[in-house]
Amino acid sequence: MPPRGTRPTDKFDDDDYPAYTMGRAAEMLGASPAFLRTLGENRLITPLRSDGGHRRYSRYQLRIAARARELVDQGTKIEDACRIVILEDQLEEAQRINEELRAERSPAPPPA
Protein backbone atom coordinates (compact mmCIF):
# COMPACT_ATOMS: atom_id res chain seq x y z
CA MET A 1 0.00 0.00 0.00
CA PRO A 2 1.45 3.42 -0.91
CA PRO A 3 2.36 5.79 1.93
CA ARG A 4 -0.25 8.30 3.04
CA GLY A 5 -0.09 11.46 0.98
CA THR A 6 0.47 9.63 -2.27
CA ARG A 7 -2.79 7.72 -2.50
CA PRO A 8 -5.04 8.82 -5.39
CA THR A 9 -7.90 9.52 -2.96
CA ASP A 10 -5.80 12.17 -1.20
CA LYS A 11 -6.30 14.40 -4.24
CA PHE A 12 -10.02 14.52 -3.47
CA ASP A 13 -9.27 16.18 -0.13
CA ASP A 14 -6.59 18.54 -1.48
CA ASP A 15 -7.98 22.08 -1.91
CA ASP A 16 -4.97 22.97 -4.06
CA TYR A 17 -5.19 20.07 -6.49
CA PRO A 18 -5.97 21.48 -9.97
CA ALA A 19 -8.93 19.22 -10.69
CA TYR A 20 -11.20 21.44 -12.78
CA THR A 21 -10.93 22.42 -16.42
CA MET A 22 -11.73 25.98 -17.42
CA GLY A 23 -15.09 24.93 -18.86
CA ARG A 24 -16.10 23.03 -15.74
CA ALA A 25 -14.85 25.80 -13.45
CA ALA A 26 -16.80 28.43 -15.40
CA GLU A 27 -19.91 26.27 -15.28
CA MET A 28 -19.60 25.77 -11.52
CA LEU A 29 -19.25 29.53 -11.01
CA GLY A 30 -22.01 30.43 -13.43
CA ALA A 31 -19.48 32.57 -15.26
CA SER A 32 -17.78 32.59 -18.63
CA PRO A 33 -14.27 31.35 -19.40
CA ALA A 34 -13.45 34.99 -20.22
CA PHE A 35 -14.28 35.90 -16.60
CA LEU A 36 -11.75 33.33 -15.38
CA ARG A 37 -9.13 34.59 -17.83
CA THR A 38 -9.71 38.14 -16.56
CA LEU A 39 -9.18 36.98 -12.97
CA GLY A 40 -5.86 35.53 -14.12
CA GLU A 41 -4.92 38.75 -15.91
CA ASN A 42 -5.62 40.63 -12.69
CA ARG A 43 -3.44 38.14 -10.77
CA LEU A 44 -6.23 36.99 -8.50
CA ILE A 45 -5.78 33.34 -9.43
CA THR A 46 -3.10 31.63 -11.50
CA PRO A 47 -4.32 28.29 -12.78
CA LEU A 48 -1.89 25.47 -13.30
CA ARG A 49 -1.49 24.16 -16.83
CA SER A 50 -2.02 20.60 -17.99
CA ASP A 51 0.61 18.92 -20.16
CA GLY A 52 -1.41 20.13 -23.14
CA GLY A 53 -1.37 23.73 -21.86
CA HIS A 54 -4.98 23.85 -20.69
CA ARG A 55 -5.87 25.82 -17.57
CA ARG A 56 -6.74 23.75 -14.49
CA TYR A 57 -8.30 25.19 -11.32
CA SER A 58 -8.33 24.03 -7.71
CA ARG A 59 -11.21 24.21 -5.24
CA TYR A 60 -9.39 26.97 -3.38
CA GLN A 61 -9.09 29.00 -6.59
CA LEU A 62 -12.77 28.46 -7.33
CA ARG A 63 -13.73 29.77 -3.88
CA ILE A 64 -11.64 32.88 -4.54
CA ALA A 65 -13.21 33.27 -8.00
CA ALA A 66 -16.70 32.84 -6.52
CA ARG A 67 -16.05 35.68 -4.06
CA ALA A 68 -14.88 37.91 -6.92
CA ARG A 69 -18.01 36.96 -8.86
CA GLU A 70 -20.20 38.01 -5.90
CA LEU A 71 -18.56 41.42 -5.83
CA VAL A 72 -18.84 41.88 -9.60
CA ASP A 73 -22.50 40.86 -9.46
CA GLN A 74 -23.00 43.60 -6.84
CA GLY A 75 -21.61 46.18 -9.27
CA THR A 76 -17.94 46.27 -8.31
CA LYS A 77 -15.51 46.65 -11.21
CA ILE A 78 -13.64 43.40 -11.78
CA GLU A 79 -10.23 44.98 -11.13
CA ASP A 80 -11.49 46.36 -7.82
CA ALA A 81 -13.13 43.05 -6.92
CA CYS A 82 -9.82 41.27 -7.46
CA ARG A 83 -8.01 43.71 -5.20
CA ILE A 84 -10.68 43.38 -2.50
CA VAL A 85 -10.48 39.59 -2.56
CA ILE A 86 -6.68 39.69 -2.37
CA LEU A 87 -6.86 42.00 0.65
CA GLU A 88 -9.54 39.83 2.32
CA ASP A 89 -7.35 36.76 1.81
CA GLN A 90 -4.30 38.53 3.24
CA LEU A 91 -6.30 39.71 6.26
CA GLU A 92 -7.60 36.19 6.91
CA GLU A 93 -4.06 34.81 6.76
CA ALA A 94 -2.74 37.53 9.10
CA GLN A 95 -5.54 36.80 11.60
CA ARG A 96 -4.76 33.08 11.47
CA ILE A 97 -1.07 33.73 12.13
CA ASN A 98 -1.93 36.13 14.97
CA GLU A 99 -4.13 33.50 16.58
CA GLU A 100 -1.36 30.89 16.32
CA LEU A 101 1.15 33.27 17.90
CA ARG A 102 -1.24 34.10 20.73
CA ALA A 103 -1.78 30.40 21.38
CA GLU A 104 1.99 29.83 21.53
CA ARG A 105 2.52 32.71 23.97
CA SER A 106 -0.31 31.96 26.36
CA PRO A 107 0.94 30.20 29.50
CA ALA A 108 -0.07 26.62 30.04
CA PRO A 109 -2.71 26.12 32.75
CA PRO A 110 -1.26 25.05 36.12
CA PRO A 111 -1.34 21.29 36.78
CA ALA A 112 -4.27 20.10 38.82
C-alpha positions as CSV (number, residue, x, y, z in Angstrom):
1,M,0.0,0.0,0.0
2,P,1.5,3.4,-0.9
3,P,2.4,5.8,1.9
4,R,-0.3,8.3,3.0
5,G,-0.1,11.5,1.0
6,T,0.5,9.6,-2.3
7,R,-2.8,7.7,-2.5
8,P,-5.0,8.8,-5.4
9,T,-7.9,9.5,-3.0
10,D,-5.8,12.2,-1.2
11,K,-6.3,14.4,-4.2
12,F,-10.0,14.5,-3.5
13,D,-9.3,16.2,-0.1
14,D,-6.6,18.5,-1.5
15,D,-8.0,22.1,-1.9
16,D,-5.0,23.0,-4.1
17,Y,-5.2,20.1,-6.5
18,P,-6.0,21.5,-10.0
19,A,-8.9,19.2,-10.7
20,Y,-11.2,21.4,-12.8
21,T,-10.9,22.4,-16.4
22,M,-11.7,26.0,-17.4
23,G,-15.1,24.9,-18.9
24,R,-16.1,23.0,-15.7
25,A,-14.9,25.8,-13.4
26,A,-16.8,28.4,-15.4
27,E,-19.9,26.3,-15.3
28,M,-19.6,25.8,-11.5
29,L,-19.3,29.5,-11.0
30,G,-22.0,30.4,-13.4
31,A,-19.5,32.6,-15.3
32,S,-17.8,32.6,-18.6
33,P,-14.3,31.4,-19.4
34,A,-13.5,35.0,-20.2
35,F,-14.3,35.9,-16.6
36,L,-11.7,33.3,-15.4
37,R,-9.1,34.6,-17.8
38,T,-9.7,38.1,-16.6
39,L,-9.2,37.0,-13.0
40,G,-5.9,35.5,-14.1
41,E,-4.9,38.8,-15.9
42,N,-5.6,40.6,-12.7
43,R,-3.4,38.1,-10.8
44,L,-6.2,37.0,-8.5
45,I,-5.8,33.3,-9.4
46,T,-3.1,31.6,-11.5
47,P,-4.3,28.3,-12.8
48,L,-1.9,25.5,-13.3
49,R,-1.5,24.2,-16.8
50,S,-2.0,20.6,-18.0
51,D,0.6,18.9,-20.2
52,G,-1.4,20.1,-23.1
53,G,-1.4,23.7,-21.9
54,H,-5.0,23.9,-20.7
55,R,-5.9,25.8,-17.6
56,R,-6.7,23.7,-14.5
57,Y,-8.3,25.2,-11.3
58,S,-8.3,24.0,-7.7
59,R,-11.2,24.2,-5.2
60,Y,-9.4,27.0,-3.4
61,Q,-9.1,29.0,-6.6
62,L,-12.8,28.5,-7.3
63,R,-13.7,29.8,-3.9
64,I,-11.6,32.9,-4.5
65,A,-13.2,33.3,-8.0
66,A,-16.7,32.8,-6.5
67,R,-16.0,35.7,-4.1
68,A,-14.9,37.9,-6.9
69,R,-18.0,37.0,-8.9
70,E,-20.2,38.0,-5.9
71,L,-18.6,41.4,-5.8
72,V,-18.8,41.9,-9.6
73,D,-22.5,40.9,-9.5
74,Q,-23.0,43.6,-6.8
75,G,-21.6,46.2,-9.3
76,T,-17.9,46.3,-8.3
77,K,-15.5,46.6,-11.2
78,I,-13.6,43.4,-11.8
79,E,-10.2,45.0,-11.1
80,D,-11.5,46.4,-7.8
81,A,-13.1,43.1,-6.9
82,C,-9.8,41.3,-7.5
83,R,-8.0,43.7,-5.2
84,I,-10.7,43.4,-2.5
85,V,-10.5,39.6,-2.6
86,I,-6.7,39.7,-2.4
87,L,-6.9,42.0,0.7
88,E,-9.5,39.8,2.3
89,D,-7.4,36.8,1.8
90,Q,-4.3,38.5,3.2
91,L,-6.3,39.7,6.3
92,E,-7.6,36.2,6.9
93,E,-4.1,34.8,6.8
94,A,-2.7,37.5,9.1
95,Q,-5.5,36.8,11.6
96,R,-4.8,33.1,11.5
97,I,-1.1,33.7,12.1
98,N,-1.9,36.1,15.0
99,E,-4.1,33.5,16.6
100,E,-1.4,30.9,16.3
101,L,1.2,33.3,17.9
102,R,-1.2,34.1,20.7
103,A,-1.8,30.4,21.4
104,E,2.0,29.8,21.5
105,R,2.5,32.7,24.0
106,S,-0.3,32.0,26.4
107,P,0.9,30.2,29.5
108,A,-0.1,26.6,30.0
109,P,-2.7,26.1,32.8
110,P,-1.3,25.0,36.1
111,P,-1.3,21.3,36.8
112,A,-4.3,20.1,38.8
